[in-house]
Amino acid sequence: MAKQRRRREYFEPEVSPGELYKKIIVSRDEFDKGEKALTKRTEPYFVKLCKSVYKRFPSGGKGATYSTKYQEAIDFLRWDLKPEEFSATVKVVMILVMGLGIAIGFGLLFSPVYGILLDLVNLEFLIYMYIFAPIIIVALFATVFVQQYPLNAAKTEQTMALGYVPEIVGYMIMSMKLVPNLEKAVEFAAEHGRGKIASDFRRLLWETQIGLFTSLSEGLDDLAYRWGRFSDEFKHALMMVRASVLENTEAKRYQLLDKTMETVLDSIRTKMEQYARNLSQPSTLLFYVGVLLPLILIIILPVGSAFSGAPMAKPEILIGIYNIGIPILTFIFAMQVIKQRPPTYTPPKIPDNYPNLPKKGRMLIGKSTFDYRFLAIIILIVGISLSVFVSQEGIPPKSLIDERDLPYQIIPADPTEANVLLEEKGDETFFDEGGKRYQELISEGKTPKTAKALLAMEKQKFFMEAGHDVTPYKLVFGSIIAVAIAAFIFIYYANIYKRRIQQQIIRMENEFQDSLYVLASRLGENKPVEEALKHTKNFLPSFIISQRIFARIVENIELLGMPLEQAVFDKNYGALKNLPSNVIQSSMKILVDSVGLGVNVAARTLISLSLQLSNAQKVNKMLSDLIADVVSMMKTMVIFIAPIVLGVTTSLQKVVMLTLAGIASSGALEQVGGAGDVDTGFSVPLQGISFEAFSEMVTPVGFLIIVTIYVIELVVIMSYFTTKIEEDNDLLVRLNIAKALPVAVIVFLVAVLASNMVVGSFFGGG
């Protein structure tokens, strides 16, 4: 029986021949060669995961079915994913993540980590919440992520279509204007288009050839209605392009095709306007999370810590919140917003070996080069060393001048605790354990534990008062500025030369669109292509593309005797050698191919191509104009508003701490374990402030460093966000970060100084 079952499974496979054919696609690179290479389509990793999980746990998906929206998303994505496989994966992920998390949680309870957490939290029931609450949250997030993945993938493709639809429809219209043939139009669009639409076109061609559709028109109908729910404008565009074939005159066909493009652009504009309006809400939320949340927390955490006894304002907790938690949350949220951006123009990517680029790691100084990495290290070392020296000695150095001249130093040294205590208390050991103040507290009947807590609180309060502040501002500020300048030099000079070349190529692409009209007009006069190129070069002498591309093509034809295609694309002497522009490369390929069909055909092709490039430019400019206000506001926020608010936050921390210390030291409120002097091991606040919790709070210098690191993280994240929203250009992202970082850091430090002066005026009495 087993042999018969195996034989039956062998001769009766579950997969039909039609399904096997569907997994064979045409490799795009082979279009140019006129050959069609057969390759097996690779399934997405998510589909592979679901199939693998279902194979191991088939009972997890038993009886599962897709809802309408899931079925539409799966069909649209063309995923070979059964509902049983998907359902099993969702359940298994939830169980595995939850089980693994609980196992790790219990492992932490029986490890040294438990003791560390107990020292931090002091309340045992909170430890269970801190360990197991994140596990439940992570399990829920993982389950929702897997459950929503197909819908999100379909939505991402819908967003991408906003940029790809005008391009793909434009290529179809361009081909239909030359030859009213749907097969040629689809093949031309598939060859030159981008994204899932182009991929679906290539698949459609293959399925039509193997007989899955009786005609290409039938396949286009299927494609149009499959895309209909996700891109209504693309569905109507396909219908109108199909209808243009039925027109009996060329003028009517042209009119319908132009109307099709106009309709698509209007629809895309409407959707992009909606995207721009929707962008304001996430941008505002980013401001709340990245700027206002830290401001609110600096009020809540010390107050909550002091009155509850929980160490919520410890340095470790604040580092976890400000330098890890909030930046990660902000970055994840920013990435989700960026993913919703429609794709428009893709800037050229400049390789490291591009001609005329300085060697990697070198910067240009006149006609010579210098290693910018070495310069950044030198600035970092010198800046930090100078900061340490000025912090300890001042300018001029106090060790080289008479003590009577110290008040007249241009830049005085940072005060130390010992100096301030000697000047104010006459004893530098005043707040030490066993010192004068400690003995006073013991003589008042305080236990050693309570006395130590009160002593630490009074010491913090004393050194936060105006005139007693021993925060080493010159050391901290000087070191931060040195780091910011060194980072600027390293990042800026690693990218600026590529950016200049990129801008030059972008200018060439813009010039190319205008030069096509001149070139087409000369070809329309039945002039040879080399003469048309020469005329264009002479007519537009100030254009970079005239001298770099057209002039070289003419030279290759006249001096080297090359045919047009070789003059353009030759690997050694071609005019497009070392030109990383997809726009110019693909457009010149269209030019070369159309010239082979005659100069009149080439002229008409170039006019259509120019219109296509113009439409693509319109879409890109449309999005830039719509989001300009939001991007401008976000740039102002990241460089000026956020650093100023966060600078004020550092002083606000002192205000909160001084206020709490004043309440605690006034004796107006008492707490169990303080006045009664019953040492409970932990001071539980009844109506007053927990001295132990207060004494463990972060110091002003510690908080200043934490917030400074957060400012740097925020500048990086928000600069990345604003640049990616404006233009999907990694090169520009790095340059904007380099430019924004030193400015934002200096604004932050100035805000700290200014706000400290204001705080000092309120607490000047010491």
MOHU-V62282 format. One record per residue. N is the residue number from 1. RES is the residue in one letter. SS is DSSP state (2 for helix, 1 for strand, 0 for the rest). PSI is psi in degrees with one decimal (NA if undefined). OMEGA is omega in radians with two decimals (* if undefined). Layout:
n: [N/N]
res: [RES/RES]
ss: [SS/SS]
psi: [PSI/PSI]
omega: [OMEGA/OMEGA]
This chain:
n: [1/2/3/4/5/6/7/8/9/10/11/12/13/14/15/16/17/18/19/20/21/22/23/24/25/26/27/28/29/30/31/32/33/34/35/36/37/38/39/40/41/42/43/44/45/46/47/48/49/50/51/52/53/54/55/56/57/58/59/60/61/62/63/64/65/66/67/68/69/70/71/72/73/74/75/76/77/78/79/80/81/82/83/84/85/86/87/88/89/90/91/92/93/94/95/96/97/98/99/100/101/102/103/104/105/106/107/108/109/110/111/112/113/114/115/116/117/118/119/120/121/122/123/124/125/126/127/128/129/130/131/132/133/134/135/136/137/138/139/140/141/142/143/144/145/146/147/148/149/150/151/152/153/154/155/156/157/158/159/160/161/162/163/164/165/166/167/168/169/170/171/172/173/174/175/176/177/178/179/180/181/182/183/184/185/186/187/188/189/190/191/192/193/194/195/196/197/198/199/200/201/202/203/204/205/206/207/208/209/210/211/212/213/214/215/216/217/218/219/220/221/222/223/224/225/226/227/228/229/230/231/232/233/234/235/236/237/238/239/240/241/242/243/244/245/246/247/248/249/250/251/252/253/254/255/256/257/258/259/260/261/262/263/264/265/266/267/268/269/270/271/272/273/274/275/276/277/278/279/280/281/282/283/284/285/286/287/288/289/290/291/292/293/294/295/296/297/298/299/300/301/302/303/304/305/306/307/308/309/310/311/312/313/314/315/316/317/318/319/320/321/322/323/324/325/326/327/328/329/330/331/332/333/334/335/336/337/338/339/340/341/342/343/344/345/346/347/348/349/350/351/352/353/354/355/356/357/358/359/360/361/362/363/364/365/366/367/368/369/370/371/372/373/374/375/376/377/378/379/380/381/382/383/384/385/386/387/388/389/390/391/392/393/394/395/396/397/398/399/400/401/402/403/404/405/406/407/408/409/410/411/412/413/414/415/416/417/418/419/420/421/422/423/424/425/426/427/428/429/430/431/432/433/434/435/436/437/438/439/440/441/442/443/444/445/446/447/448/449/450/451/452/453/454/455/456/457/458/459/460/461/462/463/464/465/466/467/468/469/470/471/472/473/474/475/476/477/478/479/480/481/482/483/484/485/486/487/488/489/490/491/492/493/494/495/496/497/498/499/500/501/502/503/504/505/506/507/508/509/510/511/512/513/514/515/516/517/518/519/520/521/522/523/524/525/526/527/528/529/530/531/532/533/534/535/536/537/538/539/540/541/542/543/544/545/546/547/548/549/550/551/552/553/554/555/556/557/558/559/560/561/562/563/564/565/566/567/568/569/570/571/572/573/574/575/576/577/578/579/580/581/582/583/584/585/586/587/588/589/590/591/592/593/594/595/596/597/598/599/600/601/602/603/604/605/606/607/608/609/610/611/612/613/614/615/616/617/618/619/620/621/622/623/624/625/626/627/628/629/630/631/632/633/634/635/636/637/638/639/640/641/642/643/644/645/646/647/648/649/650/651/652/653/654/655/656/657/658/659/660/661/662/663/664/665/666/667/668/669/670/671/672/673/674/675/676/677/678/679/680/681/682/683/684/685/686/687/688/689/690/691/692/693/694/695/696/697/698/699/700/701/702/703/704/705/706/707/708/709/710/711/712/713/714/715/716/717/718/719/720/721/722/723/724/725/726/727/728/729/730/731/732/733/734/735/736/737/738/739/740/741/742/743/744/745/746/747/748/749/750/751/752/753/754/755/756/757/758/759/760/761/762/763/764/765/766]
res: [M/A/K/Q/R/R/R/R/E/Y/F/E/P/E/V/S/P/G/E/L/Y/K/K/I/I/V/S/R/D/E/F/D/K/G/E/K/A/L/T/K/R/T/E/P/Y/F/V/K/L/C/K/S/V/Y/K/R/F/P/S/G/G/K/G/A/T/Y/S/T/K/Y/Q/E/A/I/D/F/L/R/W/D/L/K/P/E/E/F/S/A/T/V/K/V/V/M/I/L/V/M/G/L/G/I/A/I/G/F/G/L/L/F/S/P/V/Y/G/I/L/L/D/L/V/N/L/E/F/L/I/Y/M/Y/I/F/A/P/I/I/I/V/A/L/F/A/T/V/F/V/Q/Q/Y/P/L/N/A/A/K/T/E/Q/T/M/A/L/G/Y/V/P/E/I/V/G/Y/M/I/M/S/M/K/L/V/P/N/L/E/K/A/V/E/F/A/A/E/H/G/R/G/K/I/A/S/D/F/R/R/L/L/W/E/T/Q/I/G/L/F/T/S/L/S/E/G/L/D/D/L/A/Y/R/W/G/R/F/S/D/E/F/K/H/A/L/M/M/V/R/A/S/V/L/E/N/T/E/A/K/R/Y/Q/L/L/D/K/T/M/E/T/V/L/D/S/I/R/T/K/M/E/Q/Y/A/R/N/L/S/Q/P/S/T/L/L/F/Y/V/G/V/L/L/P/L/I/L/I/I/I/L/P/V/G/S/A/F/S/G/A/P/M/A/K/P/E/I/L/I/G/I/Y/N/I/G/I/P/I/L/T/F/I/F/A/M/Q/V/I/K/Q/R/P/P/T/Y/T/P/P/K/I/P/D/N/Y/P/N/L/P/K/K/G/R/M/L/I/G/K/S/T/F/D/Y/R/F/L/A/I/I/I/L/I/V/G/I/S/L/S/V/F/V/S/Q/E/G/I/P/P/K/S/L/I/D/E/R/D/L/P/Y/Q/I/I/P/A/D/P/T/E/A/N/V/L/L/E/E/K/G/D/E/T/F/F/D/E/G/G/K/R/Y/Q/E/L/I/S/E/G/K/T/P/K/T/A/K/A/L/L/A/M/E/K/Q/K/F/F/M/E/A/G/H/D/V/T/P/Y/K/L/V/F/G/S/I/I/A/V/A/I/A/A/F/I/F/I/Y/Y/A/N/I/Y/K/R/R/I/Q/Q/Q/I/I/R/M/E/N/E/F/Q/D/S/L/Y/V/L/A/S/R/L/G/E/N/K/P/V/E/E/A/L/K/H/T/K/N/F/L/P/S/F/I/I/S/Q/R/I/F/A/R/I/V/E/N/I/E/L/L/G/M/P/L/E/Q/A/V/F/D/K/N/Y/G/A/L/K/N/L/P/S/N/V/I/Q/S/S/M/K/I/L/V/D/S/V/G/L/G/V/N/V/A/A/R/T/L/I/S/L/S/L/Q/L/S/N/A/Q/K/V/N/K/M/L/S/D/L/I/A/D/V/V/S/M/M/K/T/M/V/I/F/I/A/P/I/V/L/G/V/T/T/S/L/Q/K/V/V/M/L/T/L/A/G/I/A/S/S/G/A/L/E/Q/V/G/G/A/G/D/V/D/T/G/F/S/V/P/L/Q/G/I/S/F/E/A/F/S/E/M/V/T/P/V/G/F/L/I/I/V/T/I/Y/V/I/E/L/V/V/I/M/S/Y/F/T/T/K/I/E/E/D/N/D/L/L/V/R/L/N/I/A/K/A/L/P/V/A/V/I/V/F/L/V/A/V/L/A/S/N/M/V/V/G/S/F/F/G/G/G]
ss: [0/2/2/2/2/2/2/2/2/2/2/0/0/0/0/0/2/2/2/2/2/2/0/1/1/1/0/2/2/2/0/0/0/0/0/0/0/1/1/1/0/0/0/0/2/2/2/2/2/2/2/2/2/2/2/2/0/2/2/2/2/0/0/0/0/0/0/2/2/2/2/2/2/2/2/2/2/0/0/0/0/0/2/2/2/2/2/2/2/2/2/2/2/2/2/2/2/2/2/2/2/2/2/2/2/2/2/2/2/0/0/2/2/2/2/2/2/2/2/2/2/0/0/2/2/2/2/2/2/2/2/2/2/2/2/2/2/2/2/2/2/2/2/2/2/2/2/2/2/2/2/2/2/2/2/2/2/2/2/2/2/2/2/2/2/2/2/2/2/2/2/2/2/2/2/2/2/2/0/0/0/2/2/2/2/2/2/2/2/2/2/2/0/0/2/2/2/2/2/2/2/2/2/2/2/2/2/2/2/0/0/0/0/0/0/2/2/2/2/2/2/2/2/2/2/2/2/2/0/0/0/2/2/2/2/2/2/2/2/2/2/2/2/2/0/0/0/0/0/2/2/2/2/2/2/2/2/2/2/2/2/2/2/2/2/2/2/2/2/2/2/2/2/2/2/2/2/2/2/2/2/2/2/2/2/2/2/2/2/2/2/2/2/2/2/2/2/2/2/2/2/2/2/2/2/2/2/2/0/0/0/0/0/0/2/2/2/2/2/2/2/2/2/2/2/2/2/2/2/2/2/2/2/2/2/2/2/2/2/0/0/0/0/0/0/0/0/0/0/0/0/0/0/0/0/0/0/0/0/0/0/1/1/1/1/0/0/1/1/1/1/2/2/2/2/2/2/2/2/2/2/2/2/2/2/2/2/2/2/2/2/2/2/0/1/0/0/2/2/2/0/0/2/2/2/2/2/2/0/0/1/0/0/0/0/0/2/2/2/2/2/2/2/2/0/0/0/0/0/0/0/0/0/0/0/2/2/2/2/2/2/2/2/0/0/0/0/2/2/2/2/2/2/2/2/2/2/2/2/2/2/2/2/2/0/0/0/0/0/0/0/0/2/2/2/2/2/2/2/2/2/2/2/2/2/2/2/2/2/2/2/2/2/2/2/2/2/2/2/2/2/2/2/2/2/2/2/2/2/2/2/2/2/2/2/2/2/2/2/2/2/2/2/0/0/0/0/0/2/2/2/2/2/2/2/2/2/2/2/0/0/0/0/2/2/2/2/2/2/2/2/2/2/2/2/2/2/2/0/0/0/0/0/2/2/2/2/2/2/0/0/0/0/0/0/0/0/0/0/0/0/2/2/2/2/2/2/2/2/2/2/2/2/2/2/0/0/0/2/2/2/2/2/2/2/2/2/2/2/2/2/2/2/2/2/2/2/2/2/2/2/2/2/2/2/2/2/2/2/2/2/2/2/2/2/2/2/2/2/2/2/2/2/2/2/2/2/2/2/2/2/2/2/2/2/2/2/2/2/2/2/2/2/2/2/2/0/0/0/0/0/0/0/0/0/0/0/0/0/0/0/0/0/0/0/0/0/0/0/0/2/2/2/2/2/0/0/0/0/2/2/2/2/2/2/2/2/2/2/2/2/2/2/2/2/2/2/2/2/2/2/2/2/2/2/2/0/0/0/2/2/2/2/2/2/2/2/2/2/2/2/2/2/2/2/2/2/2/2/2/2/2/2/2/2/2/2/2/2/2/2/2/0/0/0/0]
psi: [-40.7/-41.2/-41.1/-39.0/-42.2/-38.8/-39.8/-39.0/-32.5/-43.3/-15.4/73.3/151.3/-30.6/126.8/159.6/-35.5/-39.9/-37.9/-41.1/-36.8/-23.6/0.4/124.7/166.8/126.9/126.5/-35.3/-18.9/-7.3/-42.5/-26.9/-8.3/10.9/156.0/106.8/132.0/124.9/145.0/131.0/135.1/133.0/148.3/153.6/-34.2/-41.6/-42.3/-40.9/-46.6/-42.0/-39.9/-42.7/-44.5/-33.9/-34.6/-30.4/68.6/-26.3/-19.4/-22.0/16.1/128.3/8.4/147.6/157.5/141.9/171.3/-45.2/-34.4/-39.9/-41.3/-40.1/-43.3/-42.9/-41.0/-41.4/-12.1/41.2/133.6/72.7/115.3/152.3/-32.8/-40.8/-42.2/-46.2/-42.2/-39.0/-42.5/-46.6/-43.5/-40.9/-45.3/-45.9/-42.9/-46.2/-43.7/-45.8/-44.6/-40.8/-42.9/-39.9/-43.3/-39.0/-46.9/-32.4/-38.6/-34.1/-27.9/28.3/171.3/-18.9/-33.6/-43.6/-38.4/-43.9/-36.7/-37.4/-34.4/-41.4/-38.0/-15.1/121.4/-37.6/-26.7/-28.0/-43.8/-37.8/-43.3/-30.7/-48.1/-24.5/-46.2/-32.3/-44.5/-41.6/-45.0/-41.7/-41.7/-42.9/-41.9/-40.9/-46.2/-38.7/-47.3/-41.5/-35.8/-2.5/-47.9/-40.1/-41.3/-37.0/-41.0/-38.3/-36.9/-43.1/-34.7/-41.5/-43.0/-32.8/-25.2/-33.4/-30.2/-27.9/-50.2/-35.7/-49.2/-39.8/-37.7/-41.0/-38.0/-45.2/-39.8/-44.6/-40.5/-30.5/-30.5/-51.5/115.4/67.8/118.5/-41.5/-44.6/-37.7/-43.7/-42.7/-40.6/-43.1/-37.7/-35.4/-38.6/-11.5/176.7/163.5/-167.8/-31.7/-46.2/-39.4/-41.7/-33.8/-43.6/-38.7/-39.4/-42.2/-43.5/-45.5/-33.0/-39.8/-34.3/-0.8/10.3/-25.1/142.8/-25.7/164.3/-33.4/-41.8/-42.4/-37.9/-36.6/-46.0/-43.5/-41.4/-44.9/-25.0/-34.3/-13.4/-43.1/-27.3/-22.7/88.0/-34.4/-32.2/-38.3/-47.7/-33.6/-43.4/-40.2/-41.7/-36.7/-41.8/-41.4/-26.4/-26.3/-27.9/-11.2/140.5/-8.7/154.3/-37.0/-43.9/-38.0/-45.8/-42.1/-43.0/-40.2/-40.8/-39.4/-36.5/-47.6/-39.4/-41.3/-42.4/-47.1/-39.5/-42.3/-42.0/-39.4/-43.0/-44.3/-36.3/-34.2/-40.5/-40.8/-44.1/-40.7/-40.7/-21.2/-25.7/-35.6/-48.8/-34.7/-41.9/-39.9/-37.3/-39.0/-42.9/-46.5/-43.3/-25.9/-52.6/-34.0/-47.3/-35.6/-41.1/-40.9/-33.4/-16.4/-42.3/-45.6/-50.8/-41.0/-47.5/-39.1/-44.1/-38.8/-19.8/-20.1/-7.2/138.9/59.9/-14.5/20.1/153.5/-41.3/-40.5/-44.0/-37.0/-43.6/-36.0/-54.0/-40.4/-11.6/-58.3/-58.6/-43.5/-40.7/-44.2/-43.5/-42.9/-43.9/-44.2/-42.2/-40.3/-37.5/-37.1/-41.1/-36.6/-21.6/-3.9/129.4/142.2/134.2/-113.3/135.6/110.9/153.1/143.0/126.6/119.1/161.3/-27.8/19.3/139.1/144.9/1.0/139.7/156.0/151.1/129.6/2.9/147.1/151.8/130.0/98.0/-122.8/-3.1/171.4/157.6/147.6/108.4/-23.9/-40.9/-40.8/-42.0/-41.1/-41.5/-46.0/-39.8/-48.2/-48.5/-42.6/-46.9/-41.9/-43.7/-36.6/-42.7/-43.6/-47.8/-37.9/-37.2/-34.7/-33.9/-176.5/123.7/158.7/131.9/-22.5/-12.8/-1.2/163.8/146.5/-29.5/-19.6/-1.3/-39.9/-14.9/13.1/141.9/-47.3/105.9/156.7/159.2/135.0/152.2/161.7/-41.3/-43.9/-43.7/-42.7/-39.5/-39.3/-39.1/-39.3/-14.3/9.6/116.2/-9.8/20.3/-41.7/9.3/155.4/120.5/-4.5/-169.3/-48.3/-35.2/-43.3/-35.8/-42.9/-39.7/-39.0/-22.6/-1.3/9.7/145.0/158.4/-38.5/-46.6/-39.1/-41.4/-40.3/-44.6/-39.5/-44.5/-39.4/-45.1/-35.3/-44.4/-44.2/-42.0/-45.6/-5.7/-13.5/151.4/136.3/-17.9/2.1/120.3/18.1/124.8/72.4/-40.0/-38.4/-48.4/-49.0/-44.6/-41.5/-40.7/-44.3/-39.5/-43.0/-42.5/-43.1/-41.6/-41.3/-39.6/-48.7/-44.8/-47.8/-41.9/-50.6/-12.3/-14.8/-19.0/-36.6/-36.5/-38.0/-39.3/-40.7/-40.0/-43.2/-36.9/-42.0/-38.1/-39.5/-39.5/-39.7/-39.3/-38.3/-33.7/-39.9/-43.4/-37.4/-22.0/-34.7/-44.3/-44.1/-41.8/-37.3/-37.2/-39.4/-33.5/-17.0/14.4/29.8/149.5/154.9/-36.6/-33.9/-37.8/-40.2/-40.3/-41.9/-42.5/-43.0/-43.6/-32.0/-30.7/64.2/-24.3/-9.2/135.4/-39.5/-26.9/-44.6/-34.7/-34.8/-61.3/-41.2/-40.0/-35.8/-45.8/-42.9/-42.8/-36.3/-46.2/-39.5/-39.2/-5.8/28.1/146.5/165.8/-47.8/-42.7/-36.6/-27.2/-45.3/2.2/135.8/-26.8/-41.1/-0.5/149.7/-25.1/11.4/133.2/33.0/98.1/58.3/110.6/-33.5/-50.7/-39.7/-50.5/-36.5/-40.5/-30.7/-40.9/-41.2/-48.0/-43.8/-39.0/-32.3/-33.0/-19.3/0.5/151.1/-31.9/-42.2/-40.9/-40.9/-47.3/-37.2/-43.3/-36.8/-45.4/-39.9/-40.2/-41.2/-39.5/-46.1/-36.6/-40.8/-40.7/-39.7/-36.2/-44.0/-42.9/-45.9/-34.8/-49.4/-41.5/-43.1/-38.2/-33.7/5.2/-43.5/-43.7/-44.3/-42.5/-42.8/-41.4/-37.7/-42.1/-39.2/-45.5/-30.6/-32.5/-56.6/-51.2/-48.1/-38.1/-47.1/-43.3/-30.7/-41.6/-32.5/-38.9/-36.9/-33.9/-33.2/-40.2/-40.7/-46.2/-45.9/-42.5/-38.7/-45.4/-41.2/-37.2/-40.7/-42.5/-40.9/-12.6/-23.6/4.1/-31.7/136.9/157.5/152.2/132.9/-6.4/-74.9/-39.6/-15.8/33.3/113.2/101.7/-1.5/-27.0/127.6/107.4/117.3/133.7/-63.5/-3.1/-158.3/138.0/110.9/-37.2/-45.7/-38.6/-41.1/-20.7/-1.8/156.7/144.0/161.9/-41.7/-37.1/-41.8/-36.8/-43.5/-41.5/-46.8/-35.4/-45.1/-39.5/-39.4/-44.2/-44.6/-42.2/-40.3/-43.9/-48.2/-47.4/-32.7/-40.9/-44.5/-51.6/-37.6/-43.0/-33.2/-39.7/-43.6/130.0/79.2/102.5/-33.4/-44.1/-32.2/-50.1/-39.9/-41.1/-36.3/-45.0/-40.8/-38.1/-31.0/-55.4/-35.7/-48.1/-39.2/-43.3/-42.1/-41.6/-46.2/-39.2/-39.9/-37.9/-47.5/-46.5/-44.6/-32.3/-36.6/-39.8/-44.9/-40.1/-32.3/-26.5/-30.1/36.4/-17.7/-15.3/NA]
omega: [-3.13/3.13/3.14/3.13/3.12/-3.13/-3.14/3.10/-3.12/-3.07/-3.13/-3.11/3.13/-3.09/3.13/3.08/3.11/3.11/3.09/3.11/-3.09/-3.12/3.12/-3.12/3.14/3.10/-3.03/-3.08/-3.07/3.12/-3.07/-3.08/-3.12/3.14/-3.10/-3.12/-3.12/3.09/3.13/-3.12/3.10/3.14/3.04/-3.11/3.14/3.12/3.10/3.12/-3.11/3.13/3.14/3.14/-3.11/3.13/-3.12/-3.11/-3.07/-3.11/-3.10/-3.12/-3.06/3.08/-3.10/3.07/3.09/2.92/-3.06/-3.07/3.10/-3.14/3.12/3.14/-3.14/3.12/-3.13/-3.14/-3.09/3.10/3.03/-3.03/-3.14/-3.14/3.11/-3.14/-3.12/-3.12/3.13/-3.12/3.13/-3.11/-3.09/3.12/-3.14/-3.11/-3.11/-3.13/3.13/-3.13/3.12/3.13/3.13/3.11/3.11/3.13/3.11/3.06/3.12/-3.14/-3.12/3.13/3.10/3.13/3.14/3.12/3.12/3.12/3.13/3.09/-3.12/-2.99/-3.14/3.11/-2.99/-3.08/3.12/-3.14/3.13/3.12/-3.12/-3.10/-2.97/3.10/3.09/3.14/3.13/-3.13/3.14/3.13/3.12/3.13/3.13/3.13/3.14/3.13/-3.14/-3.09/-3.09/-3.02/3.12/3.14/3.13/3.11/3.10/3.12/3.10/3.10/3.09/3.10/3.12/-3.09/3.12/3.11/-3.04/-3.08/3.13/-3.12/-3.06/3.10/3.11/3.11/3.09/-3.13/3.12/3.14/-3.11/3.11/3.13/-3.13/-3.11/-3.11/-3.07/-3.11/3.14/3.14/3.13/-3.14/3.13/3.13/3.12/-3.10/-3.02/-3.10/-3.12/2.99/-3.06/-3.12/3.11/3.11/3.11/3.08/3.13/3.11/3.13/3.11/-3.12/-3.11/3.08/-3.11/-3.11/3.02/3.07/3.00/-3.13/3.10/3.12/3.12/3.10/3.11/3.10/3.08/3.13/3.14/-3.11/-3.09/3.06/3.10/-2.99/-3.09/-3.04/3.12/-3.08/-3.13/3.13/3.11/-3.12/3.12/3.11/3.13/-3.12/3.08/3.08/-3.10/-3.12/3.13/-3.07/-3.14/-3.03/3.09/-3.13/-3.12/3.12/3.12/3.12/-3.12/3.13/3.13/3.09/3.10/3.11/-3.13/3.13/3.13/3.13/-3.12/3.10/3.14/3.13/3.12/3.12/-3.12/3.11/3.04/3.09/3.10/-3.14/3.10/3.14/-3.10/-3.09/-3.12/3.07/3.13/3.09/3.13/3.06/3.09/3.13/-3.09/-3.02/-3.02/-3.06/3.13/3.07/3.13/3.13/-3.09/-3.09/3.03/-3.04/-2.99/3.13/-3.14/3.12/3.13/-3.08/-3.05/-3.14/-3.08/3.11/-3.06/-3.07/-3.12/3.06/3.11/-3.12/-3.14/-3.12/3.07/3.12/-3.12/-2.99/-3.02/3.14/-3.01/-3.09/3.10/3.12/3.12/3.14/-3.12/3.13/3.14/3.12/3.14/3.11/3.11/-3.13/-3.12/-3.13/-3.11/3.11/3.10/3.08/-3.10/3.07/-3.10/3.14/3.09/-3.06/3.12/-3.12/-3.09/-3.14/-3.12/3.10/3.01/3.02/3.09/-3.10/3.14/-3.10/3.05/-3.10/3.00/-3.00/3.12/3.13/3.14/-3.13/-3.13/-3.10/3.09/3.09/3.13/3.12/3.13/3.13/3.13/3.13/-3.11/-3.12/-3.12/-3.14/3.13/3.12/3.11/3.11/-3.11/-3.13/3.12/-3.09/-3.01/-3.02/3.12/-0.16/-3.07/-3.09/3.12/-3.11/-3.14/-3.14/-3.12/-3.14/-3.13/-3.09/3.13/-3.08/3.06/3.10/3.06/-3.14/3.11/3.06/3.12/3.10/3.14/-3.10/-3.12/-3.12/3.14/3.10/-3.10/-3.04/-3.05/-3.12/-3.10/-3.10/3.09/-3.01/-3.09/3.12/3.05/-3.05/3.14/-3.01/-3.10/3.11/3.13/3.11/-3.14/3.12/-3.14/3.08/3.09/3.12/3.03/3.14/-3.12/3.13/3.13/3.13/-3.14/3.11/-3.14/3.14/3.14/3.14/3.12/3.11/-3.12/-3.11/-3.06/3.03/-3.13/3.12/-3.09/3.13/-3.06/-3.14/3.07/-3.10/-3.05/-3.10/3.10/-3.09/-3.09/3.14/3.14/3.14/3.13/3.11/3.12/-3.11/-3.13/3.12/3.11/3.10/-3.11/-3.08/-3.08/-3.06/-3.06/3.03/-3.03/-2.99/-3.08/3.04/3.14/3.13/3.09/3.11/3.11/3.11/-3.14/3.08/3.08/3.10/3.13/3.09/3.10/-3.10/3.13/-3.14/-3.09/3.14/3.12/3.14/-3.13/-3.13/-3.14/3.11/3.10/3.11/3.07/3.13/3.08/3.10/-3.04/-3.14/3.10/3.10/3.11/3.14/3.12/3.12/3.11/-3.12/-3.12/-3.13/-3.02/-3.11/3.14/3.09/-3.07/3.12/-3.08/-3.04/-3.06/-3.03/-3.14/-3.13/3.09/3.14/3.13/3.13/-3.14/-3.03/-3.06/-3.09/3.09/-3.11/2.93/-3.02/-3.09/3.13/3.13/-3.13/-2.92/-3.12/-3.05/-3.08/-3.03/-3.08/-3.11/-3.12/3.09/3.13/3.08/-3.06/3.13/3.11/-3.13/-3.10/-3.13/-3.10/3.14/3.10/3.07/3.08/3.12/-3.12/-3.12/-3.09/3.11/3.10/3.12/3.13/-3.06/3.11/3.07/3.13/3.14/3.13/3.13/-3.10/3.07/3.11/3.13/3.11/3.08/3.12/3.11/3.11/3.11/3.10/3.11/3.10/-3.14/-3.14/-3.14/3.12/-3.13/-3.14/-3.14/-3.07/-3.09/-3.05/-3.09/-3.14/-3.12/3.13/3.11/-3.12/3.11/3.09/-3.13/-3.03/-3.08/-3.03/-2.99/-3.11/3.10/3.14/-3.14/-3.13/3.04/3.07/3.14/-3.13/3.10/3.11/3.09/3.11/3.13/-3.14/-3.11/3.13/3.12/3.12/3.13/3.11/3.10/-3.08/-3.05/-3.10/-3.13/-3.14/3.13/-3.14/3.14/3.12/-3.11/3.14/-3.07/3.14/3.09/3.02/-3.05/-3.11/-3.06/3.06/-3.07/-3.11/-3.09/3.05/3.06/-3.04/-3.03/3.09/-3.13/-3.14/3.13/3.14/-3.09/-3.14/-3.12/-3.11/3.10/3.12/-3.13/3.10/3.13/3.11/3.14/3.13/-3.11/3.10/3.09/3.13/3.11/3.13/3.11/-3.12/3.12/-3.14/-3.08/-3.07/3.05/3.06/-3.10/-3.07/-3.14/-3.13/3.08/-3.11/-3.08/-3.14/-3.01/-3.10/3.12/3.13/3.08/-3.10/3.12/3.13/3.06/-3.14/-3.11/-3.05/-3.00/-3.12/3.14/-3.12/3.14/3.14/3.09/3.12/-3.11/3.08/3.11/3.10/-3.14/-3.10/-3.12/3.07/3.10/3.11/3.12/3.14/3.13/3.12/-3.08/-3.06/-3.10/-3.10/*]
